[in-house]
Amino acid sequence: MSNVAVAAPRKTRGPWAVAFAKLARDRAAMASLAVFLLIVLACLSAPLYAKWAGVDPFASTLDAVIQIDGVDVPVMEQSTEGLGLGYTPLGPTWRLGNYFLGADSQGRDVMARMLYGGLSSLLISGAATIFTLILGTAAGLIAGYFGGVTDTVLSRFLDILWAFPIYLLAISLSIVTIAHGITIGPIQIESGSLWLPVIIIGIVYVPYVARPIRGQVLALRKSEFVLAAINLGVPGWRILWRDILPNVTTTLIVFVPLMMALNMLTESALSFLSIGVQPPAASWGTIIQDGQALLYTRPLVALVPGLAIAVSVMALNVFGDGLRDALDPRSKVRLGRD
């Protein structure tokens, strides 16, 4: 009697493992993720860099003097143009820890402000993304599952938000709240707090998340496993939490980098208009505004934060496209208007 070898059953990978393996093979997405993580790590090092360089990126230092090759050099130099009135900030020294990117119009180290500004921009865009996803997901789940009057009321509210141009709505809310902040019962947010742009940006993008989630929930509401759970008397909140939410998780994951890119652009625009991040705090948008008057003498003050915004947004979008293709190649998440 011959021995017949029985092949061991092949181990199959789960859908998450397959998705992330596909994502790992996407070189463009992985390169974009690496670039964005490098930017995040650089910005997180802002306090260490400022301490090492011995500078305060939020205080004016018009009379500061630094040493370059043993020679004392003033941070603010007497202007040599026209009548010689006014001062011109120090240009880039290309030496880390010693005004690497030069100084701005207040004599502050541009490199240190770049890192701190990036930290504020990343914090605001990340927190606003989480805020948007929480509100948008809750609105989409409730409207899509319960339907009826609930769906009508929530959908009309989302339509009202959707009807306003994003930047016009964000600017209007910022102008209204920038003077006195926000007070809701015992909760008070000061006008200079970073939470103010987080809330404003988070609110204006809620329809961009809620509408796709509502559409998916409406389709899932008619699926067999949901109808079976309803007929068995399973509570609605349990169906939403255990059956429907896991089925929209991939869409929410794809939204994260794409929404963060949009939020970063919006925050930079508001800060550039002086209705976002308020002094003495800095963001990439406020640094561009500071460098606007120095475009002809010290263009790097405005160009470097603009380049940082462009690279970060591009990296997030490319990574978001790769993430979408890996998690659900059939879906096309669109953040624009129909």
C-alpha distance (Angstrom), angle and dihedral (degrees) to the residues before:
residue distance angle dihedral
M1 . . .
S2 3.81 . .
N3 3.75 123.2 .
V4 3.79 113.2 -120.5
A5 3.78 115.6 -156.2
V6 3.76 112.6 -133.0
A7 3.78 113.9 -146.6
A8 3.76 114.7 -126.4
P9 3.78 113.9 -114.7
R10 3.76 111.3 -94.2
K11 3.75 113.9 -110.2
T12 3.78 110.4 -120.7
R13 3.77 121.6 -150.9
G14 3.76 121.7 -128.1
P15 3.81 122.6 -112.6
W16 3.82 92.9 -101.5
A17 3.80 92.2 52.3
V18 3.81 90.6 48.7
A19 3.81 91.6 48.7
F20 3.78 95.3 49.6
A21 3.81 91.4 44.4
K22 3.79 88.3 55.0
L23 3.79 90.4 47.1
A24 3.80 90.8 50.9
R25 3.81 89.4 55.9
D26 3.79 91.4 54.6
R27 3.80 101.3 94.9
A28 3.79 95.4 -172.2
A29 3.80 92.3 52.7
M30 3.80 93.1 46.1
A31 3.80 92.5 47.5
S32 3.80 90.3 49.6
L33 3.80 91.1 49.4
A34 3.81 90.4 50.2
V35 3.81 91.6 50.8
F36 3.79 92.3 49.0
L37 3.81 92.7 47.5
L38 3.81 89.8 51.4
I39 3.80 89.2 53.5
V40 3.82 90.6 48.9
L41 3.82 92.4 49.3
A42 3.80 91.4 47.8
C43 3.82 91.4 51.5
L44 3.81 91.9 46.8
S45 3.81 87.9 57.4
A46 3.83 91.2 60.4
P47 3.85 96.2 107.4
L48 3.80 91.0 46.6
Y49 3.80 92.4 48.9
A50 3.82 93.4 48.4
K51 3.80 91.3 48.8
W52 3.81 92.1 47.1
A53 3.81 92.2 47.4
G54 3.80 91.9 44.4
V55 3.80 94.7 -130.2
D56 3.78 136.4 129.3
P57 3.83 106.8 -140.8
F58 3.82 92.1 -163.9
A59 3.83 100.5 50.5
S60 3.81 126.6 78.6
T61 3.81 112.6 -115.5
L62 3.80 102.9 -178.0
D63 3.81 93.1 152.2
A64 3.83 97.2 44.0
V65 3.79 119.7 130.8
I66 3.81 125.3 -162.2
Q67 3.77 133.0 -171.2
I68 3.81 122.2 -118.1
D69 3.81 115.4 -180.0
G70 3.80 89.4 -18.2
V71 3.79 93.6 -53.1
D72 3.81 121.9 117.3
V73 3.80 109.9 -123.6
P74 3.83 122.7 -175.1
V75 3.80 115.8 -128.8
M76 3.82 89.7 -138.0
E77 3.81 113.0 46.4
Q78 3.79 126.0 -161.3
S79 3.79 109.6 -99.4
T80 3.81 115.3 -109.2
E81 3.81 95.9 -168.1
G82 3.80 125.6 99.2
L83 3.80 111.5 -26.1
G84 3.79 91.9 -5.7
L85 3.78 92.9 -112.4
G86 3.77 122.1 149.7
Y87 3.77 130.9 11.1
T88 3.80 136.6 -80.1
P89 3.83 120.0 -142.8
L90 3.78 120.1 -117.7
G91 3.80 113.4 -89.6
P92 3.83 125.6 -129.5
T93 3.79 115.0 -57.5
W94 3.84 92.7 -171.5
R95 3.80 88.5 -139.4
L96 3.79 116.8 121.1
G97 3.78 112.6 -123.2
N98 3.80 93.0 17.7
Y99 3.82 107.7 79.4
F100 3.78 92.2 -64.2
L101 3.82 92.6 -178.2
G102 3.77 95.3 27.8
A103 3.79 128.6 -116.4
D104 3.80 134.6 -59.5
S105 3.79 127.9 -131.0
Q106 3.83 90.6 -76.3
G107 3.80 94.6 50.7
R108 3.81 93.0 -107.1
D109 3.80 123.1 146.5
V110 3.82 105.9 -99.6
M111 3.82 93.6 -157.3
A112 3.80 92.5 55.0
R113 3.80 91.0 46.1
M114 3.80 89.9 48.4
L115 3.80 91.3 57.0
Y116 3.80 94.2 44.2
G117 3.80 90.7 44.0
G118 3.78 90.7 51.7
L119 3.79 89.6 50.4
S120 3.82 90.2 54.9
S121 3.82 93.2 45.2
L122 3.81 92.4 49.1
L123 3.80 92.6 45.4
I124 3.81 93.7 49.5
S125 3.81 95.5 43.9
G126 3.81 92.4 45.7
A127 3.81 95.1 46.5
A128 3.82 91.6 44.4
T129 3.81 89.3 51.5
I130 3.81 91.6 54.0
F131 3.80 90.8 45.7
T132 3.81 91.8 49.7
L133 3.81 93.3 47.3
I134 3.81 92.8 49.9
L135 3.81 94.6 49.1
G136 3.80 94.9 38.4
T137 3.79 94.0 47.5
A138 3.81 92.9 47.4
A139 3.82 91.6 48.7
G140 3.81 93.2 45.7
L141 3.82 94.5 47.2
I142 3.79 95.0 47.3
A143 3.81 95.5 43.3
G144 3.80 94.6 45.2
Y145 3.80 97.8 43.8
F146 3.81 104.1 39.9
G147 3.82 97.0 34.6
G148 3.80 120.1 173.2
V149 3.80 117.6 76.2
T150 3.81 91.6 -10.7
D151 3.79 91.8 56.8
T152 3.82 92.0 44.7
V153 3.81 94.6 51.5
L154 3.82 95.0 44.9
S155 3.80 93.1 43.1
R156 3.82 92.6 51.4
F157 3.80 90.6 48.9
L158 3.80 90.2 50.8
D159 3.81 89.7 47.5
I160 3.80 89.9 54.9
L161 3.81 91.0 53.0
W162 3.80 90.2 43.4
A163 3.83 91.6 52.9
F164 3.81 93.2 63.3
P165 3.81 119.6 80.5
I166 3.80 105.2 -109.3
Y167 3.80 98.3 -123.8
L168 3.81 93.6 42.1
L169 3.81 90.5 53.2
A170 3.82 92.9 44.8
I171 3.81 92.2 47.9
S172 3.82 91.9 47.5
L173 3.81 92.9 50.5
S174 3.80 91.3 45.7
I175 3.81 93.6 51.1
V176 3.80 91.3 49.3
T177 3.81 95.3 48.4
I178 3.82 101.7 32.8
A179 3.81 94.6 82.2
H180 3.81 101.3 48.0
G181 3.80 105.7 11.6
I182 3.80 121.9 -138.6
T183 3.79 126.3 -56.2
I184 3.81 119.6 -172.8
G185 3.81 110.1 169.8
P186 3.81 108.2 -63.8
I187 3.81 91.5 -9.8
Q188 3.80 114.1 93.7
I189 3.81 125.5 177.0
E190 3.80 115.7 -166.8
S191 3.79 120.4 -133.6
G192 3.81 91.7 -114.4
S193 3.79 94.8 50.4
L194 3.80 119.7 114.5
W195 3.81 87.7 -135.7
L196 3.80 90.2 71.6
P197 3.84 95.9 69.0
V198 3.82 88.4 39.2
I199 3.81 91.5 59.7
I200 3.81 94.8 41.2
I201 3.80 94.6 48.8
G202 3.79 91.5 41.6
I203 3.81 92.5 54.6
V204 3.81 98.6 47.4
Y205 3.82 93.2 55.4
V206 3.83 97.3 46.8
P207 3.86 93.9 100.8
Y208 3.81 90.5 54.5
V209 3.81 88.9 63.4
A210 3.81 101.6 29.7
R211 3.81 97.1 55.3
P212 3.84 97.7 55.4
I213 3.82 90.9 42.4
R214 3.81 91.2 50.3
G215 3.81 90.2 51.2
Q216 3.80 91.9 52.3
V217 3.81 92.2 46.7
L218 3.82 91.2 51.1
A219 3.80 88.8 55.8
L220 3.80 93.5 44.5
R221 3.82 90.5 48.2
K222 3.82 88.1 68.0
S223 3.80 96.0 46.4
E224 3.80 119.9 113.7
F225 3.80 98.0 -116.2
V226 3.81 92.2 52.5
L227 3.82 93.1 46.2
A228 3.81 89.4 48.9
A229 3.81 90.8 51.9
I230 3.81 90.9 49.1
N231 3.82 91.9 49.9
L232 3.80 90.0 50.3
G233 3.80 89.4 56.9
V234 3.81 97.3 -111.3
P235 3.82 109.6 166.2
G236 3.79 115.7 -103.3
W237 3.81 95.5 -121.7
R238 3.81 89.9 53.8
I239 3.81 91.8 51.0
L240 3.79 90.1 49.5
W241 3.80 92.9 48.5
R242 3.80 100.9 39.2
D243 3.81 104.7 29.3
I244 3.79 112.1 21.5
L245 3.82 105.7 32.1
P246 3.85 94.1 55.6
N247 3.81 88.7 54.2
V248 3.82 93.1 56.9
T249 3.81 95.0 42.3
T250 3.80 94.0 97.0
T251 3.81 90.7 55.4
L252 3.80 90.6 50.6
I253 3.81 91.4 49.9
V254 3.80 90.7 51.8
F255 3.80 89.9 49.6
V256 3.83 93.0 58.3
P257 3.84 100.8 76.8
L258 3.80 93.9 32.9
M259 3.81 93.8 50.8
M260 3.81 91.6 43.4
A261 3.82 89.8 56.0
L262 3.81 91.3 50.5
N263 3.80 91.9 46.1
M264 3.80 91.7 50.4
L265 3.80 91.1 53.6
T266 3.80 91.4 47.5
E267 3.80 93.3 48.3
S268 3.81 91.4 49.0
A269 3.80 91.1 50.5
L270 3.81 93.0 49.5
S271 3.81 92.4 46.3
F272 3.81 91.3 48.3
L273 3.82 87.8 55.3
S274 3.85 90.1 49.7
I275 3.81 93.1 -114.8
G276 3.79 97.9 98.6
V277 3.80 124.1 52.6
Q278 3.81 109.0 14.5
P279 3.84 128.9 -145.2
P280 2.95 135.6 -61.7
A281 3.82 85.2 34.2
A282 3.79 117.6 74.0
S283 3.78 137.5 -149.1
W284 3.79 132.9 174.6
G285 3.81 88.8 -96.4
T286 3.83 94.0 54.4
I287 3.82 91.1 47.0
I288 3.82 90.2 54.3
Q289 3.79 88.1 51.6
D290 3.82 90.7 49.7
G291 3.80 90.5 51.2
Q292 3.80 95.4 46.9
A293 3.82 92.1 90.7
L294 3.82 91.0 47.0
L295 3.82 98.5 53.9
Y296 3.81 93.0 113.4
T297 3.81 97.7 42.4
R298 3.83 106.6 26.7
P299 3.84 106.0 14.1
L300 3.81 94.4 165.9
V301 3.82 90.5 72.6
A302 3.82 88.8 70.6
L303 3.80 101.4 24.2
V304 3.82 98.4 55.9
P305 3.85 97.0 56.0
G306 3.81 89.2 42.9
L307 3.80 89.6 53.4
A308 3.81 90.3 47.0
I309 3.81 90.7 53.8
A310 3.81 92.2 47.5
V311 3.82 94.1 48.7
S312 3.82 93.5 45.4
V313 3.80 93.8 48.4
M314 3.80 92.5 45.7
A315 3.82 91.6 48.7
L316 3.82 91.7 49.9
N317 3.80 92.7 48.3
V318 3.81 94.8 48.2
F319 3.80 91.2 46.7
G320 3.81 90.2 46.8
D321 3.81 91.0 53.4
G322 3.80 90.7 50.6
L323 3.79 91.2 47.1
R324 3.80 91.0 50.8
D325 3.80 92.9 49.8
A326 3.80 91.2 48.6
L327 3.79 97.8 47.4
D328 3.79 99.4 38.5
P329 3.81 117.3 -3.3
R330 3.82 90.7 -177.1
S331 3.80 94.6 61.4
K332 3.76 126.4 78.8
V333 3.78 110.9 -162.1
R334 3.80 108.6 -153.3
L335 3.77 123.3 -168.7
G336 3.79 95.9 -176.6
R337 3.77 128.4 90.9
D338 3.76 121.7 -87.8
